[in-house]
């Protein structure tokens, strides 16, 4: 068993990272955001979803994470145990470990997020997945067959415990800054119903609160796809954010619970988090971004480029200091009120350089964003 790196993102550490870079050279003043928890995080983050579990993608991911962290443009890294069959977590772990060993960064300067919930193979195990899964999870007692929904998802505490241990080992860390429950509503809500779902969610939150007490995670959240972007009457897909927060308060305490973040898709083609008033707080309608602000929930966003599909569709959207469609998409998302950072997938050196250049200009002001978001040309 390898020795795990101690520590987690801290107020002091993230401010140290900020002061080392912000306002100098290629990092604009205003690129960092201060969270309610006091952490200073970049308004860009790196995602690690795309690619095959092969050696080239692994080394490219290590290099992309290394360049991102070293540049000062990104101190938020996002991964998941099922991304590239655990290879994404291992690549992020290698990059962090090497940078810390060289003295280029310290552990408390970086905010590292992962996700669990999906059943996942192991890229280094050359065995039929069904046989591997039966031996590793069912025969061992980690999962009961009834824990699995849709043949691909589970959120029982024993399974989440196992997955957290694997994620920490993959990443080489003693403590994860943020663990998301991954697409839980999308995977289970329609099949088991609202009451059973919230019963399972409560048990999952109880596990996460225990993991916080053990200093294995700092915060937890929900990484989602549809549930916070659909109308309230779509009961098989919709999730009430206020109800989730109240559940977390019941489990972990009104002020002390660790449910502090969500992740959801948001981009020029998927604007529902900003435009759809599908959440209610004390009976009043709000968009998900508005509701998160009122409930004290931070929002990271996925697919800012819609996996490249937006790049040929952007017309007339230009921002000072930025020249490409990808940069325009990132600037739009990072400037949206209520968004902490878009998480952009990047492996090729060309794309890394292009994306990191966004940090050389500040986010739009609220009035600038309002003007651009009203433009009909994209």
C-alpha positions as CSV (number, residue, x, y, z in Angstrom):
1,X,0.0,0.0,0.0
2,X,1.5,3.3,-1.1
3,X,1.8,6.2,1.4
4,X,-1.1,8.6,1.0
5,X,-0.6,12.4,0.9
6,X,-1.9,14.2,4.0
7,X,-4.0,17.4,4.0
8,X,-6.8,19.0,2.1
9,X,-7.5,22.4,0.5
10,X,-7.4,25.1,3.1
11,X,-8.1,28.8,3.4
12,X,-4.4,29.5,3.9
13,X,-3.2,27.2,1.2
14,X,-5.6,28.3,-1.6
15,X,-5.0,32.0,-0.7
16,X,-1.2,31.2,-1.0
17,X,-1.8,29.7,-4.4
18,X,-3.9,32.8,-5.4
19,X,-1.3,35.3,-4.2
20,X,1.4,33.5,-6.1
21,X,-0.3,33.9,-9.5
22,X,-3.3,36.3,-9.6
23,X,-2.5,39.7,-11.2
24,X,0.8,38.5,-12.6
25,X,1.7,37.6,-16.1
26,X,-1.1,35.5,-17.6
27,X,-3.6,35.3,-14.6
28,X,-6.0,38.3,-14.5
29,X,-7.1,40.0,-11.3
30,X,-10.5,38.6,-10.5
31,X,-9.8,35.1,-11.8
32,X,-10.2,33.6,-8.3
33,X,-13.5,33.3,-6.3
34,X,-13.7,33.2,-2.5
35,X,-16.2,30.6,-1.3
36,X,-18.3,30.9,1.8
37,X,-16.0,28.4,3.3
38,X,-13.1,30.8,2.8
39,X,-11.4,28.8,0.1
40,X,-9.9,30.7,-2.9
41,X,-10.6,28.7,-6.1
42,X,-10.0,29.5,-9.8
43,X,-12.9,30.3,-12.0
44,X,-11.8,27.5,-14.3
45,X,-11.6,23.8,-13.4
46,X,-10.3,20.8,-15.2
47,X,-12.5,17.7,-15.9
48,X,-11.2,14.3,-16.8
49,X,-14.2,12.4,-18.3
50,X,-13.2,12.0,-22.0
51,X,-10.8,9.4,-23.5
52,X,-10.0,5.7,-23.4
53,X,-8.3,3.9,-20.6
54,X,-5.1,3.6,-22.5
55,X,-1.5,4.6,-21.8
56,X,-1.5,7.7,-24.1
57,X,-4.6,9.2,-22.6
58,X,-3.2,8.5,-19.1
59,X,0.0,10.3,-19.8
60,X,-1.8,13.2,-21.6
61,X,-4.1,13.6,-18.6
62,X,-1.1,13.7,-16.2
63,X,0.6,16.3,-18.4
64,X,-2.6,18.4,-18.7
65,X,-3.2,18.4,-15.0
66,X,0.5,19.2,-14.3
67,X,0.4,22.2,-16.7
68,X,-2.9,23.4,-15.4
69,X,-1.9,23.4,-11.8
70,X,1.6,24.9,-12.5
71,X,0.1,27.7,-14.6
72,X,-1.9,29.2,-11.8
73,X,-5.0,29.1,-14.0
74,X,-6.6,26.0,-12.3
75,X,-6.6,24.7,-8.8
76,X,-9.8,22.8,-9.1
77,X,-9.5,19.2,-10.5
78,X,-12.6,17.0,-11.1
79,X,-12.7,13.3,-11.7
80,X,-14.7,10.1,-10.9
81,X,-14.0,6.5,-10.1
82,X,-15.8,5.4,-13.2
83,X,-14.0,7.8,-15.6
84,X,-11.8,5.6,-17.8
85,X,-12.2,2.7,-15.4
86,X,-10.4,4.4,-12.6
87,X,-7.5,5.6,-14.8
88,X,-8.6,9.2,-14.6
89,X,-8.3,9.2,-10.8
90,X,-4.9,7.6,-11.0
91,X,-3.7,10.1,-13.6
92,X,-4.7,13.0,-11.4
93,X,-3.1,11.3,-8.4
94,X,0.2,10.9,-10.3
95,X,0.2,14.6,-11.4
96,X,-0.5,15.9,-7.9
97,X,2.1,13.6,-6.3
98,X,4.8,14.6,-8.7
99,X,4.1,18.3,-8.3
100,X,4.2,18.0,-4.5
101,X,7.4,16.0,-4.6
102,X,9.0,18.7,-6.8
103,X,7.8,21.5,-4.5
104,X,5.7,23.1,-7.2
105,X,2.5,23.0,-5.2
106,X,1.4,22.0,-1.8
107,X,-1.6,19.8,-1.1
108,X,-3.6,22.5,0.7
109,X,-3.5,24.7,-2.4
110,X,-5.6,22.4,-4.6
111,X,-9.3,21.5,-4.5
112,X,-9.8,17.9,-5.6
113,X,-13.2,16.4,-6.4
114,X,-14.3,12.9,-7.3
115,X,-17.6,10.9,-7.7
116,X,-19.0,7.5,-6.8
117,X,-22.2,5.6,-7.4
118,X,-21.6,3.8,-10.7
119,X,-20.4,0.3,-10.9
120,X,-17.0,0.4,-12.6
121,X,-14.4,-2.0,-13.8
122,X,-10.7,-1.5,-13.2
123,X,-8.5,-0.7,-16.2
124,X,-5.6,-2.7,-14.9
125,X,-7.6,-5.9,-14.3
126,X,-7.6,-8.1,-17.4
127,X,-10.7,-10.1,-16.6
128,X,-14.3,-10.3,-17.9
129,X,-16.2,-7.4,-16.2
130,X,-19.1,-9.6,-15.0
131,X,-16.7,-12.1,-13.4
132,X,-14.6,-9.4,-11.9
133,X,-17.7,-7.6,-10.5
134,X,-19.2,-10.8,-9.1
135,X,-15.9,-11.8,-7.3
136,X,-15.0,-8.3,-6.2
137,X,-18.4,-7.0,-5.0
138,X,-21.1,-9.7,-4.7
139,X,-19.0,-12.6,-3.4
140,X,-17.2,-10.3,-1.0
141,X,-20.4,-9.0,0.4
142,X,-19.7,-5.3,-0.5
143,X,-22.9,-5.3,-2.5
144,X,-26.2,-7.2,-2.2
145,X,-28.0,-7.8,-5.5
146,X,-30.9,-5.6,-4.3
147,X,-28.5,-2.7,-3.8
148,X,-28.0,-2.4,-7.6
149,X,-30.5,-0.3,-9.6
150,X,-30.6,-0.5,-13.4
151,X,-27.7,-2.9,-13.5
152,X,-25.2,0.0,-13.1
153,X,-25.7,2.1,-10.0
154,X,-25.6,1.7,-6.2
155,X,-25.6,4.0,-3.2
156,X,-25.6,1.7,-0.2
157,X,-23.2,2.8,2.6
158,X,-21.1,-0.3,2.3
159,X,-20.6,0.2,-1.4
160,X,-19.8,3.9,-1.0
161,X,-17.3,3.1,1.8
162,X,-15.5,0.7,-0.6
163,X,-15.6,3.2,-3.5
164,X,-14.2,6.0,-1.3
165,X,-11.3,3.8,-0.2
166,X,-10.5,3.0,-3.8
167,X,-10.8,6.6,-4.9
168,X,-8.4,7.8,-2.1
169,X,-5.9,5.1,-3.0
170,X,-6.2,5.9,-6.7
171,X,-5.6,9.6,-6.0
172,X,-2.9,8.9,-3.4
173,X,-4.7,11.1,-0.9
174,X,-5.7,10.8,2.8
175,X,-8.5,13.3,2.3
176,X,-10.7,14.3,-0.6
177,X,-12.0,17.8,-0.7
178,X,-15.3,17.0,-2.3
179,X,-17.1,13.7,-3.0
180,X,-20.1,13.7,-5.2
181,X,-22.8,11.1,-5.3
182,X,-22.9,10.5,-9.1
183,X,-26.1,10.8,-11.1
184,X,-28.1,9.2,-8.2
185,X,-31.5,10.7,-9.2
186,X,-31.0,10.0,-12.8
187,X,-30.1,6.4,-12.1
188,X,-32.6,5.5,-9.4
189,X,-35.4,8.0,-8.9
190,X,-37.7,6.7,-11.7
191,X,-37.2,3.1,-10.7
192,X,-37.6,3.2,-7.0
193,X,-39.8,6.3,-6.4
194,X,-39.3,9.4,-4.3
195,X,-39.7,8.0,-0.8
196,X,-37.3,5.1,-1.3
197,X,-34.9,7.4,-3.1
198,X,-34.8,9.8,-0.2
199,X,-34.4,6.9,2.3
200,X,-31.3,5.8,0.3
201,X,-30.1,9.4,0.1
202,X,-30.3,9.8,3.8
203,X,-28.2,6.7,4.4
204,X,-25.7,7.9,1.9
205,X,-25.5,11.3,3.6
206,X,-25.0,9.6,6.9
207,X,-22.1,7.7,5.5
208,X,-20.6,10.9,4.1
209,X,-21.0,12.7,7.4
210,X,-19.1,9.8,9.1
211,X,-16.4,10.1,6.4
212,X,-16.1,13.8,7.2
213,X,-15.6,13.1,10.9
214,X,-12.9,10.6,9.9
215,X,-11.2,13.4,7.8
216,X,-11.5,11.3,4.6
217,X,-13.6,13.9,2.9
218,X,-14.3,17.6,3.6
219,X,-17.5,18.1,1.7
220,X,-20.0,16.1,-0.3
221,X,-22.5,16.9,-3.0
222,X,-24.6,15.7,-6.0
223,X,-23.1,15.4,-9.5
224,X,-26.2,15.5,-11.8
225,X,-27.4,15.6,-15.3
226,X,-31.1,16.1,-15.6
227,X,-32.6,16.4,-12.1
228,X,-32.0,20.1,-11.5
229,X,-32.7,21.1,-15.1
230,X,-36.2,19.6,-15.6
231,X,-39.6,21.1,-14.8
232,X,-41.1,20.3,-11.4
233,X,-43.9,18.2,-12.9
234,X,-41.5,15.7,-14.3
235,X,-41.5,13.7,-11.0
236,X,-39.6,10.8,-12.4
237,X,-36.6,13.1,-13.1
238,X,-37.0,16.2,-11.0
239,X,-35.2,16.7,-7.6
240,X,-36.2,19.3,-5.1
241,X,-33.0,21.0,-4.0
242,X,-34.6,22.5,-0.8
243,X,-35.7,19.0,0.3
244,X,-32.2,17.7,-0.3
245,X,-30.7,20.5,1.8
246,X,-33.2,19.9,4.6
247,X,-32.2,16.2,4.6
248,X,-28.5,17.2,4.9
249,X,-29.4,19.5,7.8
250,X,-31.3,16.7,9.5
251,X,-28.3,14.3,9.1
252,X,-25.4,16.7,9.7
253,X,-26.8,19.7,11.5
254,X,-28.2,23.0,10.1
255,X,-24.9,24.8,10.2
256,X,-22.4,22.0,10.2
257,X,-23.6,19.6,7.5
258,X,-21.2,18.9,4.6
259,X,-23.6,19.0,1.6
260,X,-22.3,22.2,0.1
261,X,-21.9,21.6,-3.7
262,X,-23.7,20.4,-6.8
263,X,-22.5,19.8,-10.3
264,X,-24.8,20.1,-13.4
265,X,-24.5,20.7,-17.1
266,X,-24.6,24.3,-18.2
267,X,-23.6,25.9,-21.4
268,X,-24.9,28.1,-24.2
269,X,-27.1,25.2,-25.5
270,X,-28.1,24.0,-22.0
271,X,-29.0,27.1,-20.1
272,X,-31.8,25.7,-17.9
273,X,-29.9,26.1,-14.6
274,X,-30.1,29.9,-15.2
275,X,-33.3,30.2,-17.2
276,X,-35.8,27.6,-15.8
277,X,-37.4,28.6,-12.5
278,X,-38.0,25.0,-11.4
279,X,-37.0,25.2,-7.8
280,X,-39.1,26.5,-4.9
281,X,-37.9,27.9,-1.6
282,X,-40.6,28.8,0.9
283,X,-43.0,28.6,-2.0
284,X,-41.3,31.1,-4.2
285,X,-39.9,30.0,-7.7
286,X,-36.2,30.3,-8.4
287,X,-33.8,28.9,-11.0
288,X,-31.4,26.3,-9.8
289,X,-28.6,28.8,-9.7
290,X,-30.7,31.3,-7.7
291,X,-31.8,28.5,-5.4
292,X,-28.3,27.4,-4.8
293,X,-27.2,30.9,-3.8
294,X,-30.1,31.2,-1.3
295,X,-29.4,27.7,0.1
296,X,-25.6,28.1,0.4
297,X,-24.8,25.6,-2.3
298,X,-21.8,26.1,-4.6
299,X,-22.2,25.2,-8.3
300,X,-19.6,23.6,-10.6
301,X,-20.7,23.1,-14.1
302,X,-19.9,20.3,-16.6
303,X,-19.8,20.2,-20.4
304,X,-19.1,23.9,-21.0
305,X,-18.2,23.1,-24.6
306,X,-20.8,20.3,-24.9
307,X,-17.9,17.9,-25.7
308,X,-16.9,20.1,-28.6
309,X,-20.4,20.2,-30.3
310,X,-20.8,23.9,-29.6
311,X,-17.6,25.1,-31.3
312,X,-19.1,25.1,-34.8
313,X,-22.3,26.8,-33.6
314,X,-21.0,29.9,-31.9
315,X,-21.4,32.9,-34.1
316,X,-20.9,36.5,-33.1
317,X,-19.9,35.8,-29.5
318,X,-16.6,37.5,-28.9
319,X,-14.9,38.7,-25.7
320,X,-12.0,41.1,-25.3
321,X,-8.7,39.3,-25.1
322,X,-10.1,35.9,-26.3
323,X,-10.0,34.7,-29.8
324,X,-11.6,31.2,-30.1
325,X,-15.0,29.7,-29.8
326,X,-13.9,27.4,-26.9
327,X,-12.6,30.5,-25.0
328,X,-15.9,32.3,-25.6
329,X,-17.9,29.3,-24.3
330,X,-15.8,29.2,-21.2
331,X,-15.9,32.9,-20.6
332,X,-19.7,32.8,-20.9
333,X,-20.1,30.0,-18.3
334,X,-17.5,31.3,-15.8
335,X,-19.2,34.7,-15.9
336,X,-22.7,33.4,-15.2
337,X,-23.8,34.6,-11.7
338,X,-23.9,31.7,-9.3
339,X,-21.3,29.5,-11.2
340,X,-18.1,28.8,-9.4
341,X,-16.2,27.3,-12.3
342,X,-16.8,25.4,-15.5
343,X,-15.0,22.0,-15.6
344,X,-13.3,21.7,-19.0
345,X,-12.0,18.4,-20.3
346,X,-8.5,18.8,-21.8
347,X,-5.7,16.5,-22.8
348,X,-4.0,17.8,-25.9
349,X,-1.3,20.5,-25.3
350,X,-3.0,22.8,-27.9
351,X,-6.4,22.6,-26.1
352,X,-4.8,23.1,-22.7
353,X,-3.0,26.2,-23.8
354,X,-6.2,27.5,-25.5
355,X,-8.3,26.9,-22.4
356,X,-5.8,28.3,-19.9
357,X,-5.6,31.5,-21.8
358,X,-9.1,32.3,-20.5
359,X,-7.5,33.0,-17.1
360,X,-5.6,35.9,-18.7
361,X,-8.8,38.0,-18.8
362,X,-11.2,38.6,-15.9
363,X,-14.8,37.2,-15.9
364,X,-17.4,39.5,-17.3
365,X,-19.0,42.0,-15.0
366,X,-22.7,41.4,-14.2
367,X,-23.8,44.1,-16.7
368,X,-21.5,42.7,-19.4
369,X,-22.8,39.2,-18.8
370,X,-26.4,40.4,-19.0
371,X,-25.7,42.1,-22.4
372,X,-24.1,39.1,-23.9
373,X,-26.6,36.6,-22.5
374,X,-29.4,38.6,-24.2
375,X,-27.6,38.5,-27.6
376,X,-29.5,36.3,-30.1
377,X,-26.4,35.4,-32.3
378,X,-25.1,32.2,-30.8
